[in-house]
Amino acid sequence: MLTLLFGICMLVLFGKLLVFGIRAAWGISKIVLTIVFLPIILIALVAGGLLYIAFPILIVLGLISLVTRR
């Protein structure tokens, strides 16, 4: 009986830790994508002569950031 109780408590604890880890990883990946990779992608598009693709992406992301302020 104690083994069953121990197993249930262990699953609950590690389940909460797993959810916390996934949330932390998601937050870190959002920061890295928006601060590091998005500007690099836009600069590469402009350097490659694809300004007609980079400019609308920049406008759409700017409008989204204005609308969804927290």
CHARMM-style PDB file with segment names, atoms N, HN, CA, C and O in Angstrom:
ATOM      1  N   MET     1       0.821  -1.192   0.000  1.00  0.00      PROA
ATOM      2  CA  MET     1       0.000   0.000   0.000  1.00  0.00      PROA
ATOM      3  C   MET     1       0.868   1.260   0.000  1.00  0.00      PROA
ATOM      4  O   MET     1       0.585   2.222  -0.714  1.00  0.00      PROA
ATOM      5  N   LEU     2       1.936   1.237   0.819  1.00  0.00      PROA
ATOM      6  HN  LEU     2       2.166   0.455   1.398  1.00  0.00      PROA
ATOM      7  CA  LEU     2       2.832   2.392   0.843  1.00  0.00      PROA
ATOM      8  C   LEU     2       3.568   2.554  -0.484  1.00  0.00      PROA
ATOM      9  O   LEU     2       3.865   3.672  -0.906  1.00  0.00      PROA
ATOM     10  N   THR     3       3.858   1.436  -1.133  1.00  0.00      PROA
ATOM     11  HN  THR     3       3.616   0.528  -0.790  1.00  0.00      PROA
ATOM     12  CA  THR     3       4.532   1.502  -2.429  1.00  0.00      PROA
ATOM     13  C   THR     3       3.632   2.166  -3.462  1.00  0.00      PROA
ATOM     14  O   THR     3       4.100   2.973  -4.266  1.00  0.00      PROA
ATOM     15  N   LEU     4       2.360   1.834  -3.447  1.00  0.00      PROA
ATOM     16  HN  LEU     4       1.980   1.178  -2.795  1.00  0.00      PROA
ATOM     17  CA  LEU     4       1.407   2.444  -4.367  1.00  0.00      PROA
ATOM     18  C   LEU     4       1.284   3.937  -4.103  1.00  0.00      PROA
ATOM     19  O   LEU     4       1.280   4.734  -5.041  1.00  0.00      PROA
ATOM     20  N   LEU     5       1.183   4.320  -2.842  1.00  0.00      PROA
ATOM     21  HN  LEU     5       1.186   3.673  -2.080  1.00  0.00      PROA
ATOM     22  CA  LEU     5       1.101   5.730  -2.477  1.00  0.00      PROA
ATOM     23  C   LEU     5       2.368   6.475  -2.902  1.00  0.00      PROA
ATOM     24  O   LEU     5       2.291   7.590  -3.418  1.00  0.00      PROA
ATOM     25  N   PHE     6       3.522   5.865  -2.686  1.00  0.00      PROA
ATOM     26  HN  PHE     6       3.584   4.959  -2.267  1.00  0.00      PROA
ATOM     27  CA  PHE     6       4.789   6.459  -3.090  1.00  0.00      PROA
ATOM     28  C   PHE     6       4.844   6.646  -4.607  1.00  0.00      PROA
ATOM     29  O   PHE     6       5.286   7.687  -5.093  1.00  0.00      PROA
ATOM     30  N   GLY     7       4.396   5.641  -5.346  1.00  0.00      PROA
ATOM     31  HN  GLY     7       4.037   4.795  -4.951  1.00  0.00      PROA
ATOM     32  CA  GLY     7       4.402   5.725  -6.809  1.00  0.00      PROA
ATOM     33  C   GLY     7       3.499   6.828  -7.321  1.00  0.00      PROA
ATOM     34  O   GLY     7       3.870   7.555  -8.242  1.00  0.00      PROA
ATOM     35  N   ILE     8       2.319   6.962  -6.738  1.00  0.00      PROA
ATOM     36  HN  ILE     8       2.018   6.371  -5.990  1.00  0.00      PROA
ATOM     37  CA  ILE     8       1.385   8.009  -7.150  1.00  0.00      PROA
ATOM     38  C   ILE     8       1.961   9.387  -6.856  1.00  0.00      PROA
ATOM     39  O   ILE     8       1.910  10.281  -7.701  1.00  0.00      PROA
ATOM     40  N   CYS     9       2.508   9.556  -5.656  1.00  0.00      PROA
ATOM     41  HN  CYS     9       2.549   8.830  -4.970  1.00  0.00      PROA
ATOM     42  CA  CYS     9       3.101  10.854  -5.296  1.00  0.00      PROA
ATOM     43  C   CYS     9       4.292  11.187  -6.190  1.00  0.00      PROA
ATOM     44  O   CYS     9       4.489  12.345  -6.558  1.00  0.00      PROA
ATOM     45  N   MET    10       5.082  10.179  -6.540  1.00  0.00      PROA
ATOM     46  HN  MET    10       4.921   9.238  -6.241  1.00  0.00      PROA
ATOM     47  CA  MET    10       6.232  10.407  -7.404  1.00  0.00      PROA
ATOM     48  C   MET    10       5.780  10.817  -8.802  1.00  0.00      PROA
ATOM     49  O   MET    10       6.373  11.713  -9.403  1.00  0.00      PROA
ATOM     50  N   LEU    11       4.739  10.175  -9.326  1.00  0.00      PROA
ATOM     51  HN  LEU    11       4.257   9.447  -8.838  1.00  0.00      PROA
ATOM     52  CA  LEU    11       4.219  10.553 -10.638  1.00  0.00      PROA
ATOM     53  C   LEU    11       3.673  11.977 -10.637  1.00  0.00      PROA
ATOM     54  O   LEU    11       3.867  12.716 -11.602  1.00  0.00      PROA
ATOM     55  N   VAL    12       2.993  12.365  -9.565  1.00  0.00      PROA
ATOM     56  HN  VAL    12       2.835  11.764  -8.782  1.00  0.00      PROA
ATOM     57  CA  VAL    12       2.453  13.722  -9.474  1.00  0.00      PROA
ATOM     58  C   VAL    12       3.585  14.738  -9.439  1.00  0.00      PROA
ATOM     59  O   VAL    12       3.542  15.746 -10.144  1.00  0.00      PROA
ATOM     60  N   LEU    13       4.593  14.476  -8.621  1.00  0.00      PROA
ATOM     61  HN  LEU    13       4.628  13.657  -8.048  1.00  0.00      PROA
ATOM     62  CA  LEU    13       5.713  15.406  -8.495  1.00  0.00      PROA
ATOM     63  C   LEU    13       6.466  15.544  -9.812  1.00  0.00      PROA
ATOM     64  O   LEU    13       6.724  16.663 -10.257  1.00  0.00      PROA
ATOM     65  N   PHE    14       6.821  14.434 -10.439  1.00  0.00      PROA
ATOM     66  HN  PHE    14       6.611  13.525 -10.078  1.00  0.00      PROA
ATOM     67  CA  PHE    14       7.571  14.510 -11.687  1.00  0.00      PROA
ATOM     68  C   PHE    14       6.703  14.999 -12.838  1.00  0.00      PROA
ATOM     69  O   PHE    14       7.226  15.561 -13.800  1.00  0.00      PROA
ATOM     70  N   GLY    15       5.403  14.801 -12.765  1.00  0.00      PROA
ATOM     71  HN  GLY    15       4.978  14.344 -11.984  1.00  0.00      PROA
ATOM     72  CA  GLY    15       4.505  15.379 -13.758  1.00  0.00      PROA
ATOM     73  C   GLY    15       4.510  16.890 -13.687  1.00  0.00      PROA
ATOM     74  O   GLY    15       4.541  17.565 -14.716  1.00  0.00      PROA
ATOM     75  N   LYS    16       4.477  17.431 -12.463  1.00  0.00      PROA
ATOM     76  HN  LYS    16       4.452  16.882 -11.627  1.00  0.00      PROA
ATOM     77  CA  LYS    16       4.537  18.880 -12.300  1.00  0.00      PROA
ATOM     78  C   LYS    16       5.881  19.428 -12.765  1.00  0.00      PROA
ATOM     79  O   LYS    16       5.939  20.483 -13.395  1.00  0.00      PROA
ATOM     80  N   LEU    17       6.960  18.714 -12.456  1.00  0.00      PROA
ATOM     81  HN  LEU    17       6.912  17.856 -11.944  1.00  0.00      PROA
ATOM     82  CA  LEU    17       8.282  19.144 -12.916  1.00  0.00      PROA
ATOM     83  C   LEU    17       8.386  19.097 -14.436  1.00  0.00      PROA
ATOM     84  O   LEU    17       9.018  19.962 -15.042  1.00  0.00      PROA
ATOM     85  N   LEU    18       7.769  18.093 -15.056  1.00  0.00      PROA
ATOM     86  HN  LEU    18       7.255  17.390 -14.563  1.00  0.00      PROA
ATOM     87  CA  LEU    18       7.777  17.995 -16.506  1.00  0.00      PROA
ATOM     88  C   LEU    18       7.035  19.167 -17.134  1.00  0.00      PROA
ATOM     89  O   LEU    18       7.518  19.762 -18.097  1.00  0.00      PROA
ATOM     90  N   VAL    19       5.868  19.503 -16.598  1.00  0.00      PROA
ATOM     91  HN  VAL    19       5.475  19.020 -15.816  1.00  0.00      PROA
ATOM     92  CA  VAL    19       5.102  20.636 -17.114  1.00  0.00      PROA
ATOM     93  C   VAL    19       5.886  21.933 -16.937  1.00  0.00      PROA
ATOM     94  O   VAL    19       5.915  22.765 -17.844  1.00  0.00      PROA
ATOM     95  N   PHE    20       6.520  22.112 -15.785  1.00  0.00      PROA
ATOM     96  HN  PHE    20       6.496  21.435 -15.049  1.00  0.00      PROA
ATOM     97  CA  PHE    20       7.337  23.301 -15.554  1.00  0.00      PROA
ATOM     98  C   PHE    20       8.496  23.375 -16.544  1.00  0.00      PROA
ATOM     99  O   PHE    20       8.794  24.447 -17.070  1.00  0.00      PROA
ATOM    100  N   GLY    21       9.142  22.258 -16.798  1.00  0.00      PROA
ATOM    101  HN  GLY    21       8.900  21.387 -16.370  1.00  0.00      PROA
ATOM    102  CA  GLY    21      10.255  22.229 -17.748  1.00  0.00      PROA
ATOM    103  C   GLY    21       9.819  22.557 -19.163  1.00  0.00      PROA
ATOM    104  O   GLY    21      10.524  23.262 -19.884  1.00  0.00      PROA
ATOM    105  N   ILE    22       8.660  22.050 -19.567  1.00  0.00      PROA
ATOM    106  HN  ILE    22       8.087  21.476 -18.982  1.00  0.00      PROA
ATOM    107  CA  ILE    22       8.155  22.339 -20.911  1.00  0.00      PROA
ATOM    108  C   ILE    22       7.805  23.812 -21.036  1.00  0.00      PROA
ATOM    109  O   ILE    22       8.099  24.428 -22.060  1.00  0.00      PROA
ATOM    110  N   ARG    23       7.178  24.392 -20.008  1.00  0.00      PROA
ATOM    111  HN  ARG    23       6.938  23.891 -19.176  1.00  0.00      PROA
ATOM    112  CA  ARG    23       6.856  25.820 -20.047  1.00  0.00      PROA
ATOM    113  C   ARG    23       8.116  26.675 -20.100  1.00  0.00      PROA
ATOM    114  O   ARG    23       8.165  27.660 -20.837  1.00  0.00      PROA
ATOM    115  N   ALA    24       9.131  26.310 -19.327  1.00  0.00      PROA
ATOM    116  HN  ALA    24       9.091  25.510 -18.727  1.00  0.00      PROA
ATOM    117  CA  ALA    24      10.381  27.068 -19.330  1.00  0.00      PROA
ATOM    118  C   ALA    24      11.068  26.968 -20.691  1.00  0.00      PROA
ATOM    119  O   ALA    24      11.568  27.967 -21.208  1.00  0.00      PROA
ATOM    120  N   ALA    25      11.095  25.778 -21.266  1.00  0.00      PROA
ATOM    121  HN  ALA    25      10.689  24.966 -20.846  1.00  0.00      PROA
ATOM    122  CA  ALA    25      11.729  25.599 -22.573  1.00  0.00      PROA
ATOM    123  C   ALA    25      10.972  26.365 -23.650  1.00  0.00      PROA
ATOM    124  O   ALA    25      11.593  26.926 -24.554  1.00  0.00      PROA
ATOM    125  N   TRP    26       9.652  26.400 -23.574  1.00  0.00      PROA
ATOM    126  HN  TRP    26       9.148  25.945 -22.840  1.00  0.00      PROA
ATOM    127  CA  TRP    26       8.856  27.135 -24.552  1.00  0.00      PROA
ATOM    128  C   TRP    26       9.136  28.626 -24.445  1.00  0.00      PROA
ATOM    129  O   TRP    26       9.263  29.306 -25.464  1.00  0.00      PROA
ATOM    130  N   GLY    27       9.233  29.144 -23.223  1.00  0.00      PROA
ATOM    131  HN  GLY    27       9.130  28.592 -22.395  1.00  0.00      PROA
ATOM    132  CA  GLY    27       9.530  30.564 -23.040  1.00  0.00      PROA
ATOM    133  C   GLY    27      10.905  30.930 -23.557  1.00  0.00      PROA
ATOM    134  O   GLY    27      11.072  31.964 -24.205  1.00  0.00      PROA
ATOM    135  N   ILE    28      11.891  30.093 -23.277  1.00  0.00      PROA
ATOM    136  HN  ILE    28      11.755  29.254 -22.751  1.00  0.00      PROA
ATOM    137  CA  ILE    28      13.253  30.359 -23.752  1.00  0.00      PROA
ATOM    138  C   ILE    28      13.311  30.289 -25.273  1.00  0.00      PROA
ATOM    139  O   ILE    28      13.980  31.110 -25.900  1.00  0.00      PROA
ATOM    140  N   SER    29      12.628  29.328 -25.871  1.00  0.00      PROA
ATOM    141  HN  SER    29      12.085  28.661 -25.361  1.00  0.00      PROA
ATOM    142  CA  SER    29      12.666  29.214 -27.331  1.00  0.00      PROA
ATOM    143  C   SER    29      11.962  30.389 -28.000  1.00  0.00      PROA
ATOM    144  O   SER    29      12.397  30.830 -29.064  1.00  0.00      PROA
ATOM    145  N   LYS    30      10.888  30.910 -27.408  1.00  0.00      PROA
ATOM    146  HN  LYS    30      10.535  30.552 -26.544  1.00  0.00      PROA
ATOM    147  CA  LYS    30      10.239  32.091 -27.977  1.00  0.00      PROA
ATOM    148  C   LYS    30      11.168  33.290 -27.943  1.00  0.00      PROA
ATOM    149  O   LYS    30      11.233  34.050 -28.909  1.00  0.00      PROA
ATOM    150  N   ILE    31      11.889  33.469 -26.841  1.00  0.00      PROA
ATOM    151  HN  ILE    31      11.836  32.851 -26.056  1.00  0.00      PROA
ATOM    152  CA  ILE    31      12.817  34.591 -26.726  1.00  0.00      PROA
ATOM    153  C   ILE    31      13.941  34.461 -27.750  1.00  0.00      PROA
ATOM    154  O   ILE    31      14.286  35.434 -28.421  1.00  0.00      PROA
ATOM    155  N   VAL    32      14.506  33.273 -27.871  1.00  0.00      PROA
ATOM    156  HN  VAL    32      14.226  32.483 -27.325  1.00  0.00      PROA
ATOM    157  CA  VAL    32      15.613  33.071 -28.813  1.00  0.00      PROA
ATOM    158  C   VAL    32      15.143  33.285 -30.249  1.00  0.00      PROA
ATOM    159  O   VAL    32      15.856  33.895 -31.045  1.00  0.00      PROA
ATOM    160  N   LEU    33      13.966  32.796 -30.587  1.00  0.00      PROA
ATOM    161  HN  LEU    33      13.386  32.300 -29.940  1.00  0.00      PROA
ATOM    162  CA  LEU    33      13.470  32.958 -31.949  1.00  0.00      PROA
ATOM    163  C   LEU    33      13.201  34.415 -32.287  1.00  0.00      PROA
ATOM    164  O   LEU    33      13.533  34.860 -33.386  1.00  0.00      PROA
ATOM    165  N   THR    34      12.606  35.169 -31.368  1.00  0.00      PROA
ATOM    166  HN  THR    34      12.336  34.808 -30.475  1.00  0.00      PROA
ATOM    167  CA  THR    34      12.257  36.548 -31.690  1.00  0.00      PROA
ATOM    168  C   THR    34      13.442  37.494 -31.613  1.00  0.00      PROA
ATOM    169  O   THR    34      13.493  38.465 -32.369  1.00  0.00      PROA
ATOM    170  N   ILE    35      14.387  37.248 -30.735  1.00  0.00      PROA
ATOM    171  HN  ILE    35      14.346  36.459 -30.121  1.00  0.00      PROA
ATOM    172  CA  ILE    35      15.501  38.180 -30.571  1.00  0.00      PROA
ATOM    173  C   ILE    35      16.684  37.813 -31.463  1.00  0.00      PROA
ATOM    174  O   ILE    35      17.392  38.707 -31.927  1.00  0.00      PROA
ATOM    175  N   VAL    36      16.914  36.541 -31.714  1.00  0.00      PROA
ATOM    176  HN  VAL    36      16.338  35.815 -31.337  1.00  0.00      PROA
ATOM    177  CA  VAL    36      18.101  36.128 -32.463  1.00  0.00      PROA
ATOM    178  C   VAL    36      17.763  35.763 -33.909  1.00  0.00      PROA
ATOM    179  O   VAL    36      18.299  36.363 -34.841  1.00  0.00      PROA
ATOM    180  N   PHE    37      16.877  34.783 -34.099  1.00  0.00      PROA
ATOM    181  HN  PHE    37      16.441  34.296 -33.342  1.00  0.00      PROA
ATOM    182  CA  PHE    37      16.695  34.232 -35.435  1.00  0.00      PROA
ATOM    183  C   PHE    37      15.860  35.103 -36.364  1.00  0.00      PROA
ATOM    184  O   PHE    37      16.146  35.145 -37.560  1.00  0.00      PROA
ATOM    185  N   LEU    38      14.857  35.788 -35.874  1.00  0.00      PROA
ATOM    186  HN  LEU    38      14.625  35.754 -34.902  1.00  0.00      PROA
ATOM    187  CA  LEU    38      14.028  36.608 -36.753  1.00  0.00      PROA
ATOM    188  C   LEU    38      14.820  37.733 -37.411  1.00  0.00      PROA
ATOM    189  O   LEU    38      14.711  37.905 -38.625  1.00  0.00      PROA
ATOM    190  N   PRO    39      15.620  38.514 -36.664  1.00  0.00      PROA
ATOM    191  CA  PRO    39      16.425  39.538 -37.347  1.00  0.00      PROA
ATOM    192  C   PRO    39      17.437  38.949 -38.331  1.00  0.00      PROA
ATOM    193  O   PRO    39      17.678  39.530 -39.390  1.00  0.00      PROA
ATOM    194  N   ILE    40      18.027  37.807 -37.994  1.00  0.00      PROA
ATOM    195  HN  ILE    40      17.832  37.335 -37.134  1.00  0.00      PROA
ATOM    196  CA  ILE    40      18.985  37.183 -38.915  1.00  0.00      PROA
ATOM    197  C   ILE    40      18.285  36.757 -40.204  1.00  0.00      PROA
ATOM    198  O   ILE    40      18.828  36.929 -41.295  1.00  0.00      PROA
ATOM    199  N   ILE    41      17.092  36.206 -40.078  1.00  0.00      PROA
ATOM    200  HN  ILE    41      16.651  36.066 -39.191  1.00  0.00      PROA
ATOM    201  CA  ILE    41      16.339  35.787 -41.262  1.00  0.00      PROA
ATOM    202  C   ILE    41      15.963  36.994 -42.109  1.00  0.00      PROA
ATOM    203  O   ILE    41      16.085  36.951 -43.334  1.00  0.00      PROA
ATOM    204  N   LEU    42      15.507  38.074 -41.473  1.00  0.00      PROA
ATOM    205  HN  LEU    42      15.408  38.110 -40.479  1.00  0.00      PROA
ATOM    206  CA  LEU    42      15.138  39.272 -42.229  1.00  0.00      PROA
ATOM    207  C   LEU    42      16.349  39.893 -42.918  1.00  0.00      PROA
ATOM    208  O   LEU    42      16.250  40.314 -44.071  1.00  0.00      PROA
ATOM    209  N   ILE    43      17.487  39.957 -42.236  1.00  0.00      PROA
ATOM    210  HN  ILE    43      17.567  39.615 -41.299  1.00  0.00      PROA
ATOM    211  CA  ILE    43      18.704  40.503 -42.845  1.00  0.00      PROA
ATOM    212  C   ILE    43      19.151  39.629 -44.013  1.00  0.00      PROA
ATOM    213  O   ILE    43      19.586  40.146 -45.042  1.00  0.00      PROA
ATOM    214  N   ALA    44      19.049  38.320 -43.865  1.00  0.00      PROA
ATOM    215  HN  ALA    44      18.695  37.899 -43.030  1.00  0.00      PROA
ATOM    216  CA  ALA    44      19.424  37.414 -44.955  1.00  0.00      PROA
ATOM    217  C   ALA    44      18.495  37.579 -46.154  1.00  0.00      PROA
ATOM    218  O   ALA    44      18.944  37.517 -47.299  1.00  0.00      PROA
ATOM    219  N   LEU    45      17.217  37.788 -45.902  1.00  0.00      PROA
ATOM    220  HN  LEU    45      16.853  37.839 -44.972  1.00  0.00      PROA
ATOM    221  CA  LEU    45      16.284  38.014 -47.008  1.00  0.00      PROA
ATOM    222  C   LEU    45      16.612  39.303 -47.749  1.00  0.00      PROA
ATOM    223  O   LEU    45      16.593  39.335 -48.979  1.00  0.00      PROA
ATOM    224  N   VAL    46      16.913  40.363 -47.009  1.00  0.00      PROA
ATOM    225  HN  VAL    46      16.930  40.337 -46.009  1.00  0.00      PROA
ATOM    226  CA  VAL    46      17.250  41.643 -47.641  1.00  0.00      PROA
ATOM    227  C   VAL    46      18.574  41.521 -48.399  1.00  0.00      PROA
ATOM    228  O   VAL    46      18.693  42.013 -49.521  1.00  0.00      PROA
ATOM    229  N   ALA    47      19.564  40.870 -47.795  1.00  0.00      PROA
ATOM    230  HN  ALA    47      19.468  40.470 -46.884  1.00  0.00      PROA
ATOM    231  CA  ALA    47      20.862  40.712 -48.455  1.00  0.00      PROA
ATOM    232  C   ALA    47      20.745  39.841 -49.707  1.00  0.00      PROA
ATOM    233  O   ALA    47      21.501  40.018 -50.663  1.00  0.00      PROA
ATOM    234  N   GLY    48      19.819  38.922 -49.698  1.00  0.00      PROA
ATOM    235  HN  GLY    48      19.205  38.778 -48.921  1.00  0.00      PROA
ATOM    236  CA  GLY    48      19.613  38.061 -50.855  1.00  0.00      PROA
ATOM    237  C   GLY    48      18.740  38.682 -51.925  1.00  0.00      PROA
ATOM    238  O   GLY    48      18.464  38.046 -52.942  1.00  0.00      PROA
ATOM    239  N   GLY    49      18.302  39.910 -51.713  1.00  0.00      PROA
ATOM    240  HN  GLY    49      18.526  40.426 -50.887  1.00  0.00      PROA
ATOM    241  CA  GLY    49      17.491  40.585 -52.713  1.00  0.00      PROA
ATOM    242  C   GLY    49      16.013  40.267 -52.621  1.00  0.00      PROA
ATOM    243  O   GLY    49      15.271  40.507 -53.573  1.00  0.00      PROA
ATOM    244  N   LEU    50      15.576  39.739 -51.508  1.00  0.00      PROA
ATOM    245  HN  LEU    50      16.179  39.544 -50.734  1.00  0.00      PROA
ATOM    246  CA  LEU    50      14.166  39.388 -51.344  1.00  0.00      PROA
ATOM    247  C   LEU    50      13.461  40.380 -50.427  1.00  0.00      PROA
ATOM    248  O   LEU    50      12.764  39.994 -49.489  1.00  0.00      PROA
ATOM    249  N   LEU    51      13.653  41.655 -50.712  1.00  0.00      PROA
ATOM    250  HN  LEU    51      14.220  41.969 -51.474  1.00  0.00      PROA
ATOM    251  CA  LEU    51      13.046  42.697 -49.892  1.00  0.00      PROA
ATOM    252  C   LEU    51      11.524  42.646 -49.971  1.00  0.00      PROA
ATOM    253  O   LEU    51      10.841  42.977 -49.002  1.00  0.00      PROA
ATOM    254  N   TYR    52      10.993  42.234 -51.113  1.00  0.00      PROA
ATOM    255  HN  TYR    52      11.548  41.965 -51.900  1.00  0.00      PROA
ATOM    256  CA  TYR    52       9.541  42.154 -51.268  1.00  0.00      PROA
ATOM    257  C   TYR    52       8.927  41.064 -50.391  1.00  0.00      PROA
ATOM    258  O   TYR    52       7.712  41.056 -50.194  1.00  0.00      PROA
ATOM    259  N   ILE    53       9.728  40.153 -49.866  1.00  0.00      PROA
ATOM    260  HN  ILE    53      10.715  40.159 -50.026  1.00  0.00      PROA
ATOM    261  CA  ILE    53       9.243  39.164 -48.901  1.00  0.00      PROA
ATOM    262  C   ILE    53       9.515  39.632 -47.477  1.00  0.00      PROA
ATOM    263  O   ILE    53       8.671  39.469 -46.596  1.00  0.00      PROA
ATOM    264  N   ALA    54      10.691  40.213 -47.249  1.00  0.00      PROA
ATOM    265  HN  ALA    54      11.377  40.345 -47.965  1.00  0.00      PROA
ATOM    266  CA  ALA    54      11.085  40.625 -45.898  1.00  0.00      PROA
ATOM    267  C   ALA    54      10.239  41.788 -45.393  1.00  0.00      PROA
ATOM    268  O   ALA    54       9.873  41.817 -44.218  1.00  0.00      PROA
ATOM    269  N   PHE    55       9.927  42.738 -46.252  1.00  0.00      PROA
ATOM    270  HN  PHE    55      10.225  42.715 -47.206  1.00  0.00      PROA
ATOM    271  CA  PHE    55       9.182  43.917 -45.816  1.00  0.00      PROA
ATOM    272  C   PHE    55       7.763  43.582 -45.363  1.00  0.00      PROA
ATOM    273  O   PHE    55       7.357  44.062 -44.304  1.00  0.00      PROA
ATOM    274  N   PRO    56       6.983  42.784 -46.104  1.00  0.00      PROA
ATOM    275  CA  PRO    56       5.653  42.411 -45.590  1.00  0.00      PROA
ATOM    276  C   PRO    56       5.709  41.597 -44.295  1.00  0.00      PROA
ATOM    277  O   PRO    56       4.846  41.747 -43.430  1.00  0.00      PROA
ATOM    278  N   ILE    57       6.721  40.737 -44.161  1.00  0.00      PROA
ATOM    279  HN  ILE    57       7.422  40.615 -44.864  1.00  0.00      PROA
ATOM    280  CA  ILE    57       6.867  39.986 -42.911  1.00  0.00      PROA
ATOM    281  C   ILE    57       7.086  40.946 -41.756  1.00  0.00      PROA
ATOM    282  O   ILE    57       6.489  40.798 -40.689  1.00  0.00      PROA
ATOM    283  N   LEU    58       7.954  41.941 -41.980  1.00  0.00      PROA
ATOM    284  HN  LEU    58       8.438  42.061 -42.847  1.00  0.00      PROA
ATOM    285  CA  LEU    58       8.232  42.929 -40.946  1.00  0.00      PROA
ATOM    286  C   LEU    58       6.984  43.744 -40.602  1.00  0.00      PROA
ATOM    287  O   LEU    58       6.745  44.032 -39.429  1.00  0.00      PROA
ATOM    288  N   ILE    59       6.197  44.113 -41.592  1.00  0.00      PROA
ATOM    289  HN  ILE    59       6.391  43.879 -42.544  1.00  0.00      PROA
ATOM    290  CA  ILE    59       4.971  44.879 -41.345  1.00  0.00      PROA
ATOM    291  C   ILE    59       3.954  44.040 -40.570  1.00  0.00      PROA
ATOM    292  O   ILE    59       3.358  44.524 -39.608  1.00  0.00      PROA
ATOM    293  N   VAL    60       3.754  42.800 -40.977  1.00  0.00      PROA
ATOM    294  HN  VAL    60       4.238  42.406 -41.758  1.00  0.00      PROA
ATOM    295  CA  VAL    60       2.782  41.934 -40.299  1.00  0.00      PROA
ATOM    296  C   VAL    60       3.186  41.700 -38.851  1.00  0.00      PROA
ATOM    297  O   VAL    60       2.346  41.780 -37.955  1.00  0.00      PROA
ATOM    298  N   LEU    61       4.449  41.415 -38.613  1.00  0.00      PROA
ATOM    299  HN  LEU    61       5.132  41.350 -39.341  1.00  0.00      PROA
ATOM    300  CA  LEU    61       4.904  41.189 -37.240  1.00  0.00      PROA
ATOM    301  C   LEU    61       4.813  42.460 -36.403  1.00  0.00      PROA
ATOM    302  O   LEU    61       4.515  42.394 -35.210  1.00  0.00      PROA
ATOM    303  N   GLY    62       5.066  43.608 -37.011  1.00  0.00      PROA
ATOM    304  HN  GLY    62       5.308  43.662 -37.980  1.00  0.00      PROA
ATOM    305  CA  GLY    62       4.915  44.872 -36.292  1.00  0.00      PROA
ATOM    306  C   GLY    62       3.470  45.133 -35.904  1.00  0.00      PROA
ATOM    307  O   GLY    62       3.197  45.575 -34.788  1.00  0.00      PROA
ATOM    308  N   LEU    63       2.541  44.864 -36.817  1.00  0.00      PROA
ATOM    309  HN  LEU    63       2.763  44.505 -37.723  1.00  0.00      PROA
ATOM    310  CA  LEU    63       1.123  45.052 -36.501  1.00  0.00      PROA
ATOM    311  C   LEU    63       0.660  44.075 -35.426  1.00  0.00      PROA
ATOM    312  O   LEU    63      -0.111  44.446 -34.540  1.00  0.00      PROA
ATOM    313  N   ILE    64       1.118  42.852 -35.498  1.00  0.00      PROA
ATOM    314  HN  ILE    64       1.744  42.551 -36.217  1.00  0.00      PROA
ATOM    315  CA  ILE    64       0.755  41.869 -34.473  1.00  0.00      PROA
ATOM    316  C   ILE    64       1.277  42.300 -33.113  1.00  0.00      PROA
ATOM    317  O   ILE    64       0.582  42.163 -32.107  1.00  0.00      PROA
ATOM    318  N   SER    65       2.501  42.823 -33.076  1.00  0.00      PROA
ATOM    319  HN  SER    65       3.067  42.934 -33.894  1.00  0.00      PROA
ATOM    320  CA  SER    65       3.060  43.252 -31.789  1.00  0.00      PROA
ATOM    321  C   SER    65       2.331  44.475 -31.244  1.00  0.00      PROA
ATOM    322  O   SER    65       2.243  44.641 -30.028  1.00  0.00      PROA
ATOM    323  N   LEU    66       1.811  45.328 -32.112  1.00  0.00      PROA
ATOM    324  HN  LEU    66       1.884  45.193 -33.100  1.00  0.00      PROA
ATOM    325  CA  LEU    66       1.041  46.480 -31.634  1.00  0.00      PROA
ATOM    326  C   LEU    66      -0.325  46.064 -31.094  1.00  0.00      PROA
ATOM    327  O   LEU    66      -0.799  46.618 -30.102  1.00  0.00      PROA
ATOM    328  N   VAL    67      -0.951  45.094 -31.743  1.00  0.00      PROA
ATOM    329  HN  VAL    67      -0.566  44.644 -32.548  1.00  0.00      PROA
ATOM    330  CA  VAL    67      -2.294  44.673 -31.352  1.00  0.00      PROA
ATOM    331  C   VAL    67      -2.265  43.838 -30.073  1.00  0.00      PROA
ATOM    332  O   VAL    67      -3.151  43.978 -29.229  1.00  0.00      PROA
ATOM    333  N   THR    68      -1.275  42.985 -29.918  1.00  0.00      PROA
ATOM    334  HN  THR    68      -0.556  42.872 -30.603  1.00  0.00      PROA
ATOM    335  CA  THR    68      -1.240  42.063 -28.779  1.00  0.00      PROA
ATOM    336  C   THR    68      -0.291  42.540 -27.694  1.00  0.00      PROA
ATOM    337  O   THR    68       0.588  41.792 -27.266  1.00  0.00      PROA
ATOM    338  N   ARG    69      -0.454  43.748 -27.255  1.00  0.00      PROA
ATOM    339  HN  ARG    69      -1.168  44.355 -27.602  1.00  0.00      PROA
ATOM    340  CA  ARG    69       0.374  44.241 -26.149  1.00  0.00      PROA
ATOM    341  C   ARG    69      -0.096  43.660 -24.846  1.00  0.00      PROA
ATOM    342  O   ARG    69      -1.296  43.486 -24.631  1.00  0.00      PROA
ATOM    343  N   ARG    70       0.850  43.354 -23.964  1.00  0.00      PROA
ATOM    344  HN  ARG    70       1.825  43.495 -24.138  1.00  0.00      PROA
ATOM    345  CA  ARG    70       0.495  42.787 -22.664  1.00  0.00      PROA
ATOM    346  C   ARG    70       0.764  43.776 -21.594  1.00  0.00      PROA
ATOM    347  OT1 ARG    70       0.531  43.492 -20.419  1.00  0.00      PROA
TER     348      ARG     70
END
